[in-house]
Amino acid sequence: MVRVLSKNKKRNLSVDIHPSAVDAFNFCTKQSFCFDKTLFKPNSLSLLDSTQIYRAILTSKNQCLLFSGFETIGFSLNNFDATTSEVLIYEKLTDKEIEQKAWLSVLRVMFSSIKGKHLESFRNTLNSYAPNDLVCSLFSSNKLTQKQLATLSNMAVSGIKKQKPSPTSNVQDNHRVDIFKQIIEAQKHE
């Protein structure tokens, strides 16, 4: 069941990222975008985010854990104000479902806004952070290859190969998690 967080519950609310969404959140914050959000005035970022819908769970009367909505250009956990935000509260979601929703929200934005000169860094980071099942579901292989990325981005493979990965993209494979196992299983049962 999903409901909008009421005005009464928004008061004195502690907000954080849901533990199952932290990898998706960290992945999102490590990317380079076409538009540099540091060049926007704070009120411009607030205006851009004014129609954003956030998804979360309530763990107690005063704690809200976000798992979607943080992928927008103006999001700042330090400046997040639940009283002026539309927050959908989900009930009875498993950690895997939360993780899945977080990754899908982040990737939807990434695939529509990543900078062309950072594609190799994006590819390396995605292959390191994203759950294996997700990558396999999206690209029919265990890793997003340079050839696949070149096709998707209308770029030459040689152009992607020339790009040097950023230091933040060199993440250990042990950070990988299997998020989309449940999606695949659910699809098998449908």
trRosetta pair geometry for C-beta under 8 A, 3 or more apart (Angstrom, degrees):
i j d omega theta_ij theta_ji phi_ij phi_ji
1 90 7.7 151 82 -153 45 50
1 91 4.9 -4 60 47 89 114
1 92 7.0 68 19 24 77 114
2 88 5.3 1 -173 -180 109 111
2 89 7.0 155 -154 76 57 46
2 90 5.5 -21 -101 -98 82 67
2 91 7.6 -163 -78 14 37 77
3 88 7.3 153 78 -156 25 65
3 89 5.4 -22 66 58 78 97
3 91 7.8 25 10 -15 99 110
4 86 6.8 -52 -141 -161 107 82
4 87 7.2 113 -161 75 60 53
4 88 6.2 -47 -98 -102 53 59
4 89 7.4 97 -168 11 7 87
5 9 5.5 -117 -173 84 85 119
5 10 5.9 105 135 -69 113 89
5 56 7.5 8 -52 59 133 118
5 58 7.7 137 -111 -59 106 117
5 64 7.2 12 -110 -113 152 137
5 82 6.9 -61 113 -178 151 111
5 87 4.0 2 11 79 132 106
5 88 7.3 -134 -17 -87 84 10
5 89 5.2 106 -71 -34 83 111
6 9 4.8 86 60 12 84 101
6 10 7.0 -139 99 -16 44 89
7 10 5.5 -53 -150 24 34 118
7 11 7.6 42 155 -29 61 93
7 83 7.4 57 -146 -143 73 75
8 11 6.5 -49 -170 13 35 109
9 13 6.8 63 148 -79 65 123
9 58 7.3 -50 177 -102 135 148
9 61 7.6 -127 -138 -167 89 66
10 13 5.5 -69 -162 -11 36 137
10 82 4.6 -164 -151 123 91 103
10 83 4.7 134 141 -93 126 58
10 87 7.5 147 -99 27 102 129
11 83 6.9 56 -81 -89 55 111
12 62 5.7 -48 124 -129 91 114
13 62 5.9 -160 -119 -159 44 59
13 63 7.4 155 -166 -91 70 16
13 64 5.3 23 174 -8 118 118
13 82 4.8 -39 71 47 139 157
14 62 5.4 60 7 141 94 87
14 63 4.8 -23 70 -104 105 67
14 64 6.9 169 83 23 50 71
15 56 7.8 -64 -138 -122 92 155
15 63 7.9 161 -83 -158 29 51
15 64 4.8 -20 -105 71 75 103
15 65 7.8 165 -156 -86 53 27
15 66 6.5 38 -174 -24 99 107
15 77 7.1 -159 112 -158 100 79
15 80 5.3 -104 96 99 149 130
15 82 5.8 169 -59 -49 133 115
16 63 7.3 -17 18 -164 105 95
16 64 7.6 150 26 83 59 56
16 65 5.7 -23 75 -112 81 71
16 66 7.3 -160 97 19 30 84
16 77 7.2 45 -129 -161 44 127
17 21 5.5 -126 177 87 93 104
17 22 5.6 116 117 -89 124 68
17 25 4.9 -21 -147 -46 153 166
17 65 6.9 36 147 -164 17 76
17 66 5.6 -51 -111 67 51 89
17 67 7.5 103 -165 -88 67 48
17 70 6.6 -6 -103 -40 107 164
17 77 6.7 -64 -37 -100 96 137
18 21 4.4 70 64 13 93 109
18 22 7.5 -130 91 -37 48 72
18 56 7.2 174 -46 -140 112 68
18 57 6.6 71 -96 28 129 103
18 65 3.8 93 -84 151 76 112
18 66 6.3 -140 -16 76 86 33
18 67 4.4 -20 25 -71 135 95
18 98 5.5 -92 126 168 153 138
18 102 7.2 -141 62 -67 114 136
19 22 5.8 -22 -154 -18 38 117
19 65 7.6 -33 -3 -161 65 140
19 95 7.6 -32 85 -138 96 115
20 67 6.8 -2 80 -115 93 124
20 95 4.3 -178 -80 -166 143 82
20 96 7.5 -116 -157 -63 140 20
20 98 4.4 89 84 91 136 114
20 99 4.2 -97 168 -61 102 87
20 102 6.9 169 116 1 79 141
21 24 5.2 -57 -165 46 66 113
21 25 5.6 72 136 -28 84 104
21 65 7.8 152 25 157 121 95
21 66 7.0 -105 79 110 155 62
21 67 3.9 -172 -57 -131 146 75
21 68 7.5 -126 -130 -47 146 54
21 70 7.8 121 145 29 129 133
21 98 6.1 -89 -48 150 96 97
21 99 6.5 -160 -76 -106 54 49
21 101 7.9 -45 -94 80 113 82
21 102 3.5 -178 -125 -100 95 155
22 25 5.4 -56 -144 39 32 115
22 26 6.1 31 158 -18 68 106
23 26 5.8 -53 -143 39 29 109
23 27 6.2 35 155 -22 63 107
23 99 7.6 27 44 -145 112 101
23 103 7.9 -6 94 -79 99 99
23 129 5.6 168 177 -170 101 99
23 175 6.8 155 -128 169 118 99
23 177 6.2 177 7 11 170 131
24 27 5.6 -52 -146 36 29 115
24 28 6.3 32 153 -22 62 107
24 67 8.0 62 58 -167 137 72
24 99 7.2 160 -22 -159 121 61
24 102 3.9 161 44 137 156 106
24 103 4.7 -132 -97 -79 125 58
24 105 7.5 76 162 60 142 91
24 106 4.6 -171 -177 -11 101 146
24 129 7.9 142 -87 150 38 122
25 28 5.8 -57 -151 34 28 113
25 29 6.5 21 156 -15 64 108
25 70 5.6 0 -119 101 97 147
25 102 7.1 -54 -39 -173 77 125
25 106 7.7 -137 -73 -81 33 135
26 29 5.9 -58 -145 38 31 107
26 30 6.5 29 157 -22 64 109
26 129 7.2 -158 89 -132 100 140
27 30 6.1 -66 -155 32 28 110
27 31 7.3 35 151 -35 61 103
27 106 6.3 83 85 158 112 154
27 125 6.2 144 -144 153 85 110
27 126 7.4 82 -161 -95 128 53
27 129 4.4 168 -87 119 118 162
27 130 7.1 79 -117 -60 161 74
28 31 6.2 -53 -163 11 35 115
28 70 6.8 130 81 113 155 94
28 71 5.1 -113 -136 -113 148 79
28 106 4.7 -115 -71 -138 114 116
28 109 7.5 41 -131 74 113 129
28 110 7.3 -124 -113 -64 75 107
30 125 5.9 -171 103 -143 131 151
30 168 4.7 -163 -154 142 114 133
30 169 7.2 148 150 -76 128 63
31 110 6.4 -133 -108 -119 168 101
31 114 6.3 -83 -171 -114 125 92
31 118 7.3 127 -163 127 69 142
31 122 6.4 48 -125 -104 101 92
31 125 7.3 -161 -79 80 79 157
32 114 7.5 75 74 -156 65 70
32 115 5.0 -48 110 22 99 129
32 118 4.4 154 53 -50 120 168
32 121 7.4 48 12 82 111 141
32 166 7.8 128 -25 -33 120 152
33 36 7.3 165 73 -79 89 38
33 37 7.4 49 55 -27 134 92
33 73 7.0 -149 110 -111 170 95
33 113 5.5 -3 -141 146 99 110
33 114 7.1 -83 -109 -114 56 35
33 115 6.3 145 -167 -35 13 97
34 113 6.1 -115 8 -170 104 77
34 115 5.4 155 -73 -86 58 82
35 39 7.7 -120 178 53 75 114
35 40 7.7 47 157 -44 112 113
35 73 6.6 -7 86 -131 118 141
36 39 4.6 71 88 -1 102 110
36 40 7.9 -177 101 -14 59 80
37 40 5.5 -43 -159 21 53 115
37 45 6.4 69 -165 -102 101 124
37 73 5.1 175 -91 176 117 87
37 74 6.5 178 -149 -89 126 49
40 44 4.5 -128 -177 85 100 123
40 45 5.0 116 113 -54 132 90
40 48 7.6 -33 -169 -5 158 138
40 73 7.5 80 0 141 155 120
40 74 7.2 -84 93 -94 149 96
41 44 4.5 94 58 0 81 106
41 45 7.3 -153 90 -5 44 83
42 45 5.7 -54 -151 36 35 110
42 46 6.4 37 152 -20 67 105
42 79 7.9 -129 -153 -154 114 163
43 46 5.4 -49 -146 36 37 116
43 47 6.3 42 152 -23 65 102
44 47 5.6 -51 -149 34 32 113
44 48 6.5 34 151 -19 64 104
44 74 7.9 -160 106 -94 62 130
45 48 5.6 -51 -148 35 33 113
45 49 6.3 18 157 -6 66 111
45 73 6.7 -131 -133 112 90 90
45 74 3.1 151 -178 -124 93 117
46 49 6.0 -67 -147 48 28 102
46 50 6.4 55 149 -58 64 91
46 74 6.5 -165 -59 168 30 150
47 50 5.5 -27 -152 -13 33 121
48 72 7.2 172 126 167 102 117
48 73 6.0 -32 124 65 148 114
48 74 5.1 142 71 -19 111 132
49 52 4.6 -34 -163 0 68 128
49 72 5.5 127 -106 118 94 146
49 73 7.6 -142 -62 63 94 72
49 74 4.2 -117 -33 69 121 125
49 75 6.6 142 -111 -68 141 62
49 85 7.9 -32 144 -109 104 101
50 84 7.7 -57 -128 152 77 105
51 86 7.9 1 -166 14 36 130
52 69 5.5 113 157 -154 113 94
52 72 5.2 -73 -104 -37 144 161
52 75 7.8 -147 153 -73 173 98
52 85 7.1 -31 81 -145 92 98
52 86 7.3 -178 95 47 48 96
53 69 6.4 -120 104 -97 39 113
53 86 4.9 -49 -112 99 70 116
53 87 7.8 155 -168 -97 61 23
53 88 6.1 34 173 -16 106 109
54 66 5.6 -54 -176 -127 116 111
54 68 6.6 160 -159 91 49 65
54 69 3.2 -53 -110 -16 69 173
54 70 7.7 62 -127 -41 101 65
54 85 5.7 22 4 157 126 127
54 86 6.7 154 21 89 76 58
54 87 4.7 -26 74 -109 106 72
54 88 6.9 -176 89 23 50 71
55 66 7.1 103 77 -155 49 66
55 67 5.7 -56 100 66 96 81
55 68 3.8 22 39 50 112 110
55 69 6.1 163 14 -24 63 104
55 87 7.6 155 -94 -161 16 63
55 88 5.1 -22 -108 67 67 103
55 90 6.3 29 -174 -22 97 116
55 101 6.5 -87 104 147 152 136
55 105 7.6 -157 29 -68 126 153
56 64 4.9 31 153 179 151 92
56 65 5.7 156 -161 77 92 42
56 66 4.7 -49 -91 -94 104 48
56 67 6.4 147 -104 10 46 75
56 68 7.9 -139 -53 40 55 70
56 69 7.9 -46 -43 18 91 131
56 87 5.5 -18 23 -170 121 110
56 88 7.2 143 27 76 67 53
56 89 6.0 -35 80 -105 80 62
56 90 7.2 175 85 17 28 85
57 64 7.6 166 82 -154 35 54
57 65 5.4 -13 57 58 82 98
57 67 7.3 32 -5 -9 90 118
57 89 6.5 95 -124 -159 34 75
57 90 5.5 -58 -82 66 82 81
57 91 7.3 124 -132 -91 93 39
57 93 6.5 -132 -74 42 128 113
57 98 7.2 -57 -17 -101 126 132
58 61 7.6 29 174 -109 121 18
58 63 6.8 126 -160 82 60 59
58 64 5.8 -31 -99 -99 68 66
58 65 7.8 166 -96 16 19 77
58 89 5.6 -1 -18 -144 101 128
59 63 4.7 -36 55 91 98 117
59 64 7.9 -174 11 -88 79 18
59 65 5.9 52 -25 -13 113 117
60 63 4.7 51 42 24 91 105
64 82 6.3 111 35 -99 160 146
64 87 6.7 -10 -165 -178 145 155
64 89 7.8 -91 -131 -100 100 100
66 69 5.9 -92 -162 52 121 109
66 70 5.8 111 129 -39 135 111
66 80 7.8 -103 -33 -157 149 165
66 87 8.0 -93 -97 -133 91 110
67 98 4.7 -109 -120 -170 164 92
67 99 7.8 -91 -155 -70 126 27
67 101 5.7 66 126 88 119 109
67 102 4.5 -91 -180 -70 85 101
67 105 7.9 132 133 18 68 143
68 71 7.4 -31 -156 3 60 107
68 101 5.6 -74 -49 142 127 100
68 102 5.9 -141 -68 -101 74 53
68 105 4.1 162 -133 -54 101 167
69 72 6.7 -26 178 -5 53 111
69 75 6.9 142 133 -101 69 135
69 85 7.9 90 172 -177 149 130
69 87 7.9 -72 -23 -112 169 71
69 105 7.4 -40 -29 176 37 150
70 75 4.6 154 -150 161 53 159
70 77 7.2 8 -125 -67 122 89
71 75 7.1 58 28 6 14 148
71 105 5.4 179 2 135 140 93
71 106 4.7 -169 -95 -105 133 58
71 108 7.7 100 112 61 159 86
71 109 4.4 169 148 16 123 153
71 110 7.8 -83 -162 -37 125 78
72 75 4.9 112 62 -32 82 103
72 109 7.4 -136 -83 -114 43 151
75 80 7.2 15 -159 -82 76 103
76 79 4.1 38 85 31 119 103
76 80 6.5 -161 86 -42 56 73
77 80 5.5 -27 -143 -8 33 121
80 85 7.0 -15 -172 -28 84 153
81 84 4.8 28 105 28 115 102
81 85 6.3 148 87 -19 60 101
82 85 5.4 -73 -135 45 34 110
82 87 5.9 -15 -147 -25 92 144
90 93 4.9 27 132 -22 127 128
90 98 7.9 175 78 -94 142 89
93 97 4.4 -128 -168 88 91 126
93 98 5.2 109 129 -56 126 86
93 101 7.7 -36 -160 -1 148 138
94 97 4.7 99 52 5 76 101
94 98 7.1 -138 96 -3 42 86
94 182 7.6 160 70 -87 135 165
95 98 5.6 -54 -149 37 34 113
95 99 6.2 37 152 -22 67 106
96 99 5.6 -52 -146 36 31 113
96 100 6.2 35 153 -22 64 106
96 179 6.6 157 -157 -155 74 57
96 181 7.2 -69 -154 56 136 93
96 182 4.9 111 136 -14 135 139
97 100 5.5 -51 -147 35 31 116
97 101 6.4 30 155 -17 64 105
97 182 6.8 -75 -71 94 69 158
98 101 5.9 -55 -147 38 30 109
98 102 6.3 33 153 -22 64 107
99 102 5.7 -56 -150 34 29 114
99 103 6.4 24 156 -14 65 108
99 131 7.6 82 145 -39 122 137
99 177 7.0 -93 -172 117 147 138
99 179 4.6 -139 125 -127 114 108
100 103 6.1 -59 -148 38 27 106
100 104 6.3 22 158 -15 65 110
100 134 7.9 179 -126 -84 72 113
100 179 5.2 158 -80 164 66 106
100 180 6.1 112 -115 -92 103 65
100 182 6.7 -94 -50 61 145 114
100 183 6.1 149 -138 -46 140 112
101 104 5.9 -56 -142 39 29 109
101 105 6.3 32 158 -21 63 108
102 105 6.0 -60 -153 35 26 111
102 106 6.4 21 155 -15 64 110
103 106 5.8 -58 -146 39 32 109
103 107 6.0 23 161 -14 68 111
103 130 6.6 110 -149 -134 127 86
103 131 6.9 -63 -86 11 168 105
103 134 5.8 -75 142 -112 149 160
103 179 5.6 109 0 107 150 171
103 180 7.8 -99 76 -54 147 99
104 107 6.0 -57 -138 42 28 106
104 108 6.2 39 159 -29 63 104
105 108 5.9 -51 -150 26 26 114
105 109 7.1 17 155 -9 58 105
106 109 6.1 -66 -162 39 32 105
106 110 6.1 30 149 -22 70 112
107 110 5.2 -51 -137 38 38 115
107 111 6.0 33 167 -18 70 105
107 130 7.7 64 -76 -112 124 131
107 134 7.8 -173 -39 171 157 128
107 138 7.7 -107 173 -89 153 156
108 111 6.6 -59 -148 36 20 104
108 112 7.0 0 157 -1 55 114
109 112 6.2 -79 -156 45 30 100
109 113 5.9 -26 168 22 70 124
110 113 6.7 -95 -138 52 20 83
110 114 5.4 30 -176 -50 71 109
110 122 7.1 153 -177 -154 117 122
110 126 8.0 147 146 -85 158 118
111 114 7.1 -14 -102 -1 21 109
111 152 7.9 -71 -146 166 103 129
114 118 6.4 -123 176 80 93 102
114 119 6.7 105 129 -95 124 65
114 122 5.1 41 -162 -93 148 157
115 118 4.6 60 74 19 100 108
115 119 7.8 -127 96 -45 55 66
116 119 6.1 -14 -161 -35 41 110
116 153 6.7 145 -122 176 83 126
116 155 6.5 153 -156 -75 104 136
117 163 6.6 165 -175 -115 55 119
118 121 4.7 -51 -171 46 79 118
118 122 5.7 90 127 -30 84 98
118 163 7.2 161 -117 -169 21 140
118 166 7.3 -3 -141 -23 100 119
119 122 5.3 -54 -147 36 33 116
119 123 6.2 36 154 -23 67 104
119 149 5.8 143 170 162 116 128
119 153 5.8 -43 -115 -49 145 175
119 155 6.6 -176 8 39 168 159
119 160 5.4 -73 95 -120 122 97
119 163 6.3 136 56 21 77 168
120 123 5.5 -49 -145 34 33 114
120 124 6.4 32 155 -16 64 105
120 146 7.3 6 -109 -111 87 101
120 160 5.2 142 -67 -177 94 76
120 161 7.4 127 -92 -94 135 17
120 163 3.7 168 12 86 127 118
120 164 7.3 139 84 66 139 6
120 165 5.5 -109 125 -75 100 74
120 169 8.0 119 122 120 68 170
121 124 5.9 -54 -147 38 30 109
121 125 6.2 25 157 -15 64 110
121 163 6.9 -103 -19 145 80 121
121 165 4.8 138 -97 -142 68 62
121 166 4.5 38 -127 7 137 92
121 168 7.7 51 -170 68 116 84
121 169 4.4 -152 -158 -45 73 150
122 125 6.0 -62 -146 41 26 107
122 126 6.0 27 157 -20 65 110
122 149 7.9 149 86 -140 106 137
122 169 7.7 -74 -43 -112 16 132
123 126 5.8 -55 -144 37 26 111
123 127 6.3 23 158 -15 63 109
123 144 5.3 -132 -144 97 87 114
123 146 6.8 72 172 -88 172 61
123 149 5.2 -56 -86 -66 127 157
123 160 7.4 52 -7 -172 148 124
124 127 5.9 -59 -147 39 27 109
124 128 6.3 20 156 -16 63 112
124 165 4.7 15 11 -123 159 137
124 169 4.1 77 90 158 118 120
124 170 7.0 -21 153 -77 135 47
124 171 7.8 140 143 23 88 85
125 128 5.7 -62 -148 40 31 109
125 129 5.9 3 166 1 70 116
125 168 7.1 13 -94 118 124 83
125 169 4.2 -90 -55 -129 89 84
125 171 6.4 74 -128 5 63 124
126 129 6.5 -69 -131 48 22 92
126 130 5.0 3 -173 -6 67 126
126 135 7.1 131 149 -98 97 110
126 144 5.7 8 98 21 130 136
127 130 7.0 -31 -89 38 15 99
127 135 6.9 75 -112 -113 59 153
127 143 4.6 32 -129 -144 119 98
127 144 5.9 -131 -67 34 95 84
128 169 7.2 151 13 -180 138 62
128 170 7.8 136 -70 -169 161 18
128 171 3.7 124 148 72 148 106
128 172 7.1 109 -158 70 113 22
128 173 6.3 -108 -132 -93 71 49
128 175 6.0 37 157 60 86 117
128 176 6.9 -121 -180 -64 37 85
129 171 6.2 29 -56 85 82 159
129 175 5.8 -35 -107 118 57 120
129 176 7.2 170 -161 -95 11 55
130 134 5.2 -108 170 79 105 127
130 135 5.3 119 106 -54 122 98
130 176 7.4 -6 79 -130 37 81
130 179 7.8 -77 -174 17 63 125
131 134 4.4 90 67 3 90 107
131 135 7.1 -165 92 -5 47 84
131 176 6.5 116 -119 -177 38 78
131 177 4.9 -54 -92 91 91 65
131 178 5.0 111 -161 -129 110 21
131 179 3.5 -163 -11 11 157 86
131 180 5.6 157 96 4 132 83
131 181 7.9 -105 166 -22 137 79
132 135 5.9 -58 -149 37 32 108
132 136 6.1 29 156 -16 68 111
132 142 6.1 -17 -153 -150 98 82
132 176 5.9 54 -40 173 89 128
132 178 5.7 -29 41 -99 96 80
133 136 5.7 -57 -144 42 29 112
133 137 6.1 33 155 -23 65 107
133 178 5.2 73 -8 -158 112 80
133 179 6.3 -146 59 62 109 56
133 180 3.6 -157 111 68 110 89
133 181 5.0 -152 -55 -59 164 56
133 183 7.2 149 140 48 123 101
133 184 5.8 -114 -164 -16 120 129
134 137 5.7 -55 -146 35 28 111
134 138 6.3 16 159 -10 64 111
134 179 5.5 15 -40 60 117 110
134 180 4.3 136 -68 -14 67 132
135 138 6.1 -64 -147 43 27 104
135 139 5.8 -31 175 31 66 113
135 141 7.4 -59 141 87 96 59
135 142 6.4 49 102 179 123 31
135 143 6.3 -6 160 -108 146 27
135 144 6.1 -114 -152 -36 106 82
136 139 7.0 -77 -120 58 18 74
136 140 6.8 43 -171 -124 57 17
136 141 6.6 -137 -116 80 62 15
136 142 5.9 0 -77 -94 97 44
136 180 7.9 -163 54 75 90 129
137 180 5.5 -91 -9 135 142 155
137 183 6.7 8 -95 97 162 130
137 184 6.6 -136 -81 -72 116 98
138 144 7.8 -21 95 -81 115 105
139 143 7.9 -54 88 112 143 23
139 144 5.2 -176 -58 -98 169 73
139 145 7.8 165 166 10 137 75
139 148 5.5 59 -154 176 119 160
141 144 7.5 137 75 -86 106 29
141 145 6.5 -2 88 -21 155 104
141 148 7.2 -156 32 -43 131 151
144 148 5.6 -123 -164 81 68 129
144 149 5.8 77 156 -57 107 100
145 148 4.6 98 55 6 81 100
145 149 6.9 -148 94 -2 43 87
146 149 5.7 -57 -145 41 32 111
146 150 6.1 38 153 -26 66 105
146 157 5.3 89 133 -148 106 90
146 160 4.9 169 -157 103 99 135
146 161 6.2 52 -165 -66 156 80
147 150 5.6 -50 -146 32 29 114
147 151 6.6 30 154 -18 61 104
147 157 5.5 -8 -94 -96 61 127
148 151 5.8 -56 -154 35 31 112
148 152 6.3 25 153 -14 66 110
149 152 5.7 -57 -143 41 32 109
149 153 5.8 7 164 0 69 117
149 155 7.6 -23 128 56 80 113
149 160 6.0 121 96 -122 119 158
150 153 6.4 -70 -136 50 22 94
150 155 5.1 -106 -138 81 67 75
150 156 6.1 -10 -152 168 124 13
150 157 4.4 -66 -52 -72 161 63
150 159 7.5 128 -119 52 103 95
150 160 5.5 -116 -74 -8 93 135
151 154 7.9 19 -178 -69 24 38
153 160 7.8 116 58 -75 138 119
155 159 4.9 -109 174 74 105 133
155 160 5.9 110 113 -48 126 95
156 159 4.5 100 63 -2 85 102
156 160 7.4 -157 95 -2 50 81
157 160 5.7 -57 -154 38 38 109
157 161 6.2 40 150 -23 70 107
158 161 5.5 -52 -144 36 33 114
158 162 6.5 37 155 -25 63 104
159 162 5.9 -54 -152 29 30 112
159 163 7.3 38 149 -29 59 98
160 163 5.8 -47 -162 16 39 115
165 169 4.5 -114 -177 73 107 132
165 170 6.4 116 121 -54 130 83
166 169 5.1 98 59 -5 75 103
167 170 6.1 -50 -161 19 43 111
168 171 7.8 9 162 -52 51 97
171 175 5.4 -47 158 26 116 145
172 175 5.7 114 76 -14 76 94
173 176 5.6 -14 -179 -12 65 116
178 181 4.9 41 151 -34 110 115
179 182 7.9 -64 158 25 49 94
179 183 8.0 27 123 -2 76 112
180 183 4.3 -38 -164 31 83 119
180 184 6.0 83 137 -21 86 93
181 184 5.9 -58 -153 38 31 109
181 185 6.2 29 151 -16 66 110
182 185 5.5 -54 -142 42 33 112
182 186 5.9 37 156 -24 67 106
183 186 5.6 -54 -146 37 28 112
183 187 6.3 29 154 -20 63 106
184 187 5.8 -54 -149 35 30 111
184 188 6.6 33 150 -22 62 104
185 188 5.6 -53 -153 31 33 114
185 189 6.6 21 154 -12 65 108
186 189 5.9 -64 -151 40 32 105
186 190 6.5 37 152 -31 67 105
187 190 5.7 -49 -146 23 35 115
